[in-house]
Every structure is written in C-alpha cells, then in structure tokens.
Amino acid sequence: MRLVENIPLDTQVIASLMSARQDLHLVWPLAKWPFDHDQWREVLDPNAGNKPFLVYQGKQLIGHAALRTTEDSGVYIVSYLYLLPQLRSQGLGETMIGLLEQYATEKLSAKKLILVARTYNPMALRCYTKCGFQEDSREESLISMSKVLRPD
C-alpha cells in the first residue's frame, strides 16, 4: 500500500471512489449529497497546508485519506479516511493509518494526530484503537481521539 499526494487536488477521483451515499456519510456525515466538489476543495485545500492522499494497492486506487492542519503547531487531523467496501476488515485501515503517521512524522514533523470517530461506525473505531489512538471525549455520536507521535 502507498499514499500518493492528491496535489493538484482532483476531487473527481474522490467522487468516483465514494459513489454511494452511505459511504460518503461514513467518511463525512456533513458532506452534501450528491458529491459537492466545492465543499471538498474547501476542506482539502492544499494551499492551507492540508495534505489529501489517494491510497493505492499496487496500481489499483483503493482509498482516500487526508491530514489537515490545526491551529496548534505540530498537530494534524486525520480526516476523510475511506477504503473500498470489499477491502474493509482486512487490516488495510491499520496499514493506511501507519502510512499517515509515518508521513506526518517524517514530512510534517507532527507531534500529535487527532481524529473524530462516530459511535455508529464501530469498524473504524476498532481500527483507530488498534492503531494506538485513545479516546479524549464523547458528545452524542462523536468520539474525539488522539495519538501522541512524539512527546514535547
């Protein structure tokens, strides 16, 4: 598996991956349906320091992920993780998270990653926990999680 920066940003390829409404909802519950290219360009804007990725297994495009900036130096948000449905529950999510951590550490000098999981997506929650993310807080269906990559 490998991450390829989606820069310049191509939202068409993201839309082709997440062609089912339910998949889009799992990735981003507030995303507009049908796929809104302007909405995605705004949240993934590389000019704002965000790093959108396409995920490949060999030559096959199998997913999407992003590292987004925060107001805190060295802290990045893991966002918009997606794997093709037929490839889920095979450990590939853990591999993808590991590649994102490696990129964040080596190329962004990240010290911490944060993410949000949903109670109605237990497969994702299990994956993040296996990868070492710890729950920080819960509010209704939202679970905020974080992982320290290097201590201060």
C-alpha positions as CSV (number, residue, x, y, z in Angstrom):
1,M,0.0,0.0,0.0
2,R,1.2,3.5,-0.7
3,L,-0.1,7.1,-0.3
4,V,0.1,9.5,-3.3
5,E,-0.4,13.2,-2.6
6,N,-3.6,14.3,-4.4
7,I,-2.0,17.6,-5.4
8,P,-3.1,19.4,-7.5
9,L,-6.3,18.4,-5.9
10,D,-8.6,16.2,-8.1
11,T,-12.0,16.0,-6.4
12,Q,-13.4,14.0,-9.4
13,V,-11.3,10.9,-8.3
14,I,-12.6,11.2,-4.8
15,A,-16.2,11.4,-6.0
16,S,-15.6,8.3,-8.1
17,L,-14.4,6.4,-5.0
18,M,-17.3,7.5,-2.8
19,S,-20.2,7.0,-5.2
20,A,-22.6,5.6,-2.7
21,R,-24.4,8.0,-0.3
22,Q,-23.8,5.7,2.7
23,D,-20.0,5.6,2.1
24,L,-19.9,9.4,1.8
25,H,-21.9,9.7,5.0
26,L,-19.4,7.3,6.9
27,V,-16.5,9.4,5.6
28,W,-18.0,12.8,6.3
29,P,-21.5,12.9,7.8
30,L,-21.9,16.6,6.9
31,A,-20.9,16.2,3.3
32,K,-23.5,17.3,0.8
33,W,-25.1,14.7,-1.5
34,P,-24.7,14.4,-4.3
35,F,-20.9,14.9,-4.0
36,D,-20.2,18.7,-3.8
37,H,-16.8,19.4,-5.4
38,D,-16.6,22.9,-4.0
39,Q,-17.2,21.7,-0.5
40,W,-14.4,19.1,-0.8
41,R,-12.0,21.6,-2.4
42,E,-12.5,23.9,0.6
43,V,-11.8,21.4,3.3
44,L,-8.9,19.7,1.5
45,D,-7.2,22.9,0.2
46,P,-3.5,22.1,-0.2
47,N,-2.8,25.9,-0.1
48,A,-4.0,25.9,3.5
49,G,-1.4,23.3,4.4
50,N,-3.7,20.3,4.1
51,K,-2.4,17.0,2.6
52,P,-5.0,15.0,0.7
53,F,-3.9,11.5,-0.4
54,L,-5.1,8.8,-2.8
55,V,-4.4,5.3,-1.5
56,Y,-3.1,2.6,-3.8
57,Q,-2.6,-1.1,-3.5
58,G,-0.2,-1.8,-6.4
59,K,-1.7,0.1,-9.3
60,Q,-5.3,0.0,-8.0
61,L,-6.8,3.0,-6.3
62,I,-8.4,1.6,-3.1
63,G,-9.0,4.6,-0.9
64,H,-8.6,8.2,0.3
65,A,-7.2,10.0,3.4
66,A,-6.1,13.4,4.4
67,L,-4.0,15.1,7.0
68,R,-5.4,18.6,7.9
69,T,-3.8,21.4,9.7
70,T,-5.0,22.8,13.0
71,E,-4.3,26.0,14.9
72,D,-1.8,24.0,17.1
73,S,1.7,23.7,15.6
74,G,2.6,20.1,15.0
75,V,-1.0,18.8,15.5
76,Y,-2.8,17.4,12.4
77,I,-6.3,16.0,12.0
78,V,-6.6,12.6,10.3
79,S,-9.7,13.0,8.1
80,Y,-11.8,11.5,5.3
81,L,-10.5,8.0,5.5
82,Y,-12.0,5.7,3.0
83,L,-11.4,2.2,1.8
84,L,-13.3,0.4,-0.9
85,P,-16.1,-1.7,0.9
86,Q,-14.7,-5.1,-0.4
87,L,-11.3,-4.3,1.2
88,R,-12.6,-3.4,4.7
89,S,-11.9,-5.6,7.8
90,Q,-8.7,-6.9,6.4
91,G,-6.2,-4.8,8.3
92,L,-5.7,-2.3,5.5
93,G,-7.1,0.6,7.6
94,E,-4.3,0.0,10.1
95,T,-1.7,0.0,7.3
96,M,-3.2,3.2,6.0
97,I,-3.1,4.9,9.4
98,G,0.5,3.7,9.8
99,L,1.5,5.3,6.5
100,L,-0.3,8.6,7.5
101,E,1.6,8.5,10.8
102,Q,4.9,8.0,9.0
103,Y,4.2,10.8,6.6
104,A,3.1,13.1,9.4
105,T,6.2,12.4,11.4
106,E,8.8,12.5,8.6
107,K,7.4,15.2,6.3
108,L,5.4,17.4,8.7
109,S,7.3,17.0,11.9
110,A,4.0,16.2,13.6
111,K,3.9,15.6,17.3
112,K,0.2,14.6,17.6
113,L,-2.6,13.3,15.4
114,I,-6.3,13.8,16.3
115,L,-9.4,12.4,14.7
116,V,-13.1,12.0,15.2
117,A,-14.9,8.7,15.1
118,R,-18.6,8.0,15.2
119,T,-20.3,5.6,17.5
120,Y,-22.3,4.2,14.5
121,N,-19.0,3.2,12.8
122,P,-17.6,0.5,15.1
123,M,-15.2,-0.9,12.5
124,A,-13.4,2.5,12.2
125,L,-13.4,2.9,16.0
126,R,-11.8,-0.5,16.4
127,C,-9.2,0.3,13.8
128,Y,-8.2,3.6,15.4
129,T,-8.0,1.9,18.8
130,K,-5.7,-0.8,17.4
131,C,-3.5,1.9,15.9
132,G,-3.0,3.4,19.4
133,F,-5.5,6.3,19.3
134,Q,-7.1,7.0,22.7
135,E,-10.5,8.4,23.4
136,D,-10.4,12.0,24.7
137,S,-14.1,12.8,24.8
138,R,-17.6,11.9,23.7
139,E,-20.5,14.0,22.7
140,E,-23.6,12.2,21.4
141,S,-22.3,10.1,18.5
142,L,-18.9,11.9,18.2
143,I,-15.8,10.4,19.7
144,S,-12.7,12.6,19.8
145,M,-9.4,10.6,19.7
146,S,-5.7,11.4,19.7
147,K,-2.3,9.8,19.5
148,V,1.0,11.4,20.5
149,L,3.7,10.8,18.0
150,R,6.5,12.4,19.9
151,P,6.3,14.0,23.3
152,D,7.1,17.7,23.8
